[in-house]
């Protein structure tokens, strides 16, 4: 499975936003919490769209109707995972299965990582277009985490993978075919607990205050 650059890598790359989790450590649906006037699920979908991913598929599960409502007005598609409590691998499977057959690749994102930007996502896609690599992975201070771009060659493995950590096992099997993009370690932040949310909300609020009105 040697990387090759051809016209197929120039087609629209799909986005798969995983937003179905039960949020057990938060105590309520964290993806409906708001930062900067928008919910985490809407923020993730909007940034995926802004990066140029098309189509953007959002996998919902916990309070699926409310999540769909948060996506109102955005040109993305919600796909429901009714078995979201059984593990994120089922959401990944549902998302990958919904990617159109003409998409050469897909970027998988987690909706609870609010510091991931559209620029980061777009960089993964550009590295893919330049190389034709089977994988383009993100690393934060040496720690691998989403967003991750998977070439269509790996879709079957992703759909067949079982259990927690299945995507990481796919990555490890194909690490020799992967390109890695380094991001600041501080960008590796997810919202799991109330204190995580409050810290990130304050950080982003302070950043917006510093930037206004020049940014």
BELJONOR-V65418 format. One record per residue. N is the residue number from 1. RES is the residue in one letter. SS is DSSP state (~ for helix, > for strand, _ for the rest). PSI is psi as a letter, one per 30 degrees, with the letter a starting at -180 (none if undefined). OMEGA is omega as a letter, one per 30 degrees, with the letter a starting at -180 (NA if undefined). Layout:
N | RES | SS | PSI | OMEGA
N | RES | SS | PSI | OMEGA
This chain:
1 | X | _ | i | a
2 | X | _ | k | l
3 | X | _ | k | l
4 | X | _ | k | l
5 | X | _ | k | l
6 | X | _ | a | a
7 | X | ~ | f | a
8 | X | ~ | f | a
9 | X | ~ | f | a
10 | X | ~ | f | l
11 | X | _ | l | l
12 | X | _ | k | l
13 | X | _ | k | a
14 | X | > | l | l
15 | X | > | k | l
16 | X | > | j | a
17 | X | > | j | a
18 | X | > | j | a
19 | X | > | h | a
20 | X | _ | f | a
21 | X | _ | l | a
22 | X | _ | f | l
23 | X | _ | h | a
24 | X | _ | e | a
25 | X | _ | f | l
26 | X | _ | e | a
27 | X | _ | f | l
28 | X | _ | l | a
29 | X | _ | j | a
30 | X | ~ | f | a
31 | X | ~ | f | l
32 | X | ~ | f | l
33 | X | _ | k | a
34 | X | > | k | l
35 | X | > | k | l
36 | X | _ | h | l
37 | X | _ | g | l
38 | X | > | l | a
39 | X | > | l | l
40 | X | ~ | e | a
41 | X | ~ | e | l
42 | X | ~ | e | l
43 | X | ~ | e | a
44 | X | ~ | e | a
45 | X | ~ | e | a
46 | X | ~ | e | l
47 | X | ~ | e | l
48 | X | ~ | e | l
49 | X | ~ | e | a
50 | X | ~ | f | a
51 | X | _ | f | a
52 | X | _ | g | l
53 | X | _ | k | a
54 | X | _ | k | f
55 | X | _ | l | l
56 | X | > | k | a
57 | X | > | k | l
58 | X | > | j | a
59 | X | > | j | a
60 | X | > | l | a
61 | X | _ | d | l
62 | X | _ | k | a
63 | X | _ | h | a
64 | X | ~ | e | a
65 | X | ~ | e | l
66 | X | ~ | e | l
67 | X | ~ | e | l
68 | X | ~ | e | l
69 | X | ~ | e | l
70 | X | ~ | f | a
71 | X | _ | g | a
72 | X | _ | k | l
73 | X | _ | f | l
74 | X | _ | k | a
75 | X | _ | i | l
76 | X | _ | l | a
77 | X | > | k | l
78 | X | > | k | l
79 | X | > | k | a
80 | X | > | k | l
81 | X | _ | j | a
82 | X | _ | f | a
83 | X | _ | h | a
84 | X | ~ | f | a
85 | X | ~ | f | a
86 | X | ~ | f | l
87 | X | _ | l | a
88 | X | ~ | f | a
89 | X | ~ | f | l
90 | X | ~ | e | l
91 | X | ~ | e | l
92 | X | ~ | e | l
93 | X | ~ | e | a
94 | X | ~ | e | a
95 | X | ~ | e | l
96 | X | ~ | e | l
97 | X | ~ | f | a
98 | X | _ | f | l
99 | X | _ | k | a
100 | X | _ | l | a
101 | X | _ | f | a
102 | X | _ | g | l
103 | X | _ | k | a
104 | X | _ | f | a
105 | X | > | l | l
106 | X | > | k | l
107 | X | > | k | l
108 | X | > | k | a
109 | X | > | l | l
110 | X | > | k | a
111 | X | _ | f | a
112 | X | _ | g | l
113 | X | _ | i | a
114 | X | _ | f | l
115 | X | _ | f | l
116 | X | _ | k | a
117 | X | _ | l | l
118 | X | ~ | e | l
119 | X | ~ | e | l
120 | X | ~ | e | a
121 | X | ~ | e | a
122 | X | ~ | e | l
123 | X | ~ | e | l
124 | X | ~ | e | a
125 | X | ~ | e | a
126 | X | ~ | e | l
127 | X | ~ | e | l
128 | X | ~ | e | a
129 | X | ~ | e | a
130 | X | ~ | f | a
131 | X | ~ | f | a
132 | X | _ | g | a
133 | X | _ | l | l
134 | X | _ | f | a
135 | X | > | k | l
136 | X | > | j | a
137 | X | > | l | l
138 | X | > | k | l
139 | X | > | k | a
140 | X | > | j | a
141 | X | _ | h | l
142 | X | _ | f | l
143 | X | > | k | l
144 | X | > | k | l
145 | X | > | l | l
146 | X | > | l | g
147 | X | > | l | a
148 | X | > | k | l
149 | X | > | k | l
150 | X | > | k | l
151 | X | > | l | a
152 | X | ~ | f | l
153 | X | ~ | f | a
154 | X | ~ | f | a
155 | X | ~ | e | a
156 | X | ~ | e | l
157 | X | ~ | e | l
158 | X | ~ | e | l
159 | X | ~ | f | a
160 | X | ~ | f | a
161 | X | _ | k | a
162 | X | _ | k | l
163 | X | _ | l | l
164 | X | _ | k | l
165 | X | _ | g | a
166 | X | ~ | e | a
167 | X | ~ | e | l
168 | X | ~ | e | l
169 | X | ~ | e | l
170 | X | ~ | e | l
171 | X | ~ | e | a
172 | X | ~ | e | l
173 | X | ~ | f | a
174 | X | _ | g | a
175 | X | ~ | e | l
176 | X | ~ | f | l
177 | X | ~ | g | a
178 | X | > | l | l
179 | X | > | k | a
180 | X | > | k | l
181 | X | > | k | a
182 | X | > | k | l
183 | X | > | l | l
184 | X | _ | k | a
185 | X | ~ | e | a
186 | X | ~ | f | l
187 | X | ~ | f | l
188 | X | _ | i | a
189 | X | _ | k | l
190 | X | _ | l | a
191 | X | _ | j | l
192 | X | _ | e | a
193 | X | _ | l | l
194 | X | ~ | e | a
195 | X | ~ | e | l
196 | X | ~ | e | a
197 | X | ~ | e | a
198 | X | ~ | e | l
199 | X | ~ | e | a
200 | X | ~ | e | l
201 | X | ~ | e | l
202 | X | ~ | e | l
203 | X | ~ | e | a
204 | X | ~ | e | l
205 | X | ~ | e | l
206 | X | ~ | e | a
207 | X | ~ | e | l
208 | X | ~ | e | l
209 | X | ~ | e | a
210 | X | ~ | e | a
211 | X | ~ | e | a
212 | X | _ | k | f
213 | X | _ | g | a
214 | X | _ | f | a
215 | X | _ | none | NA
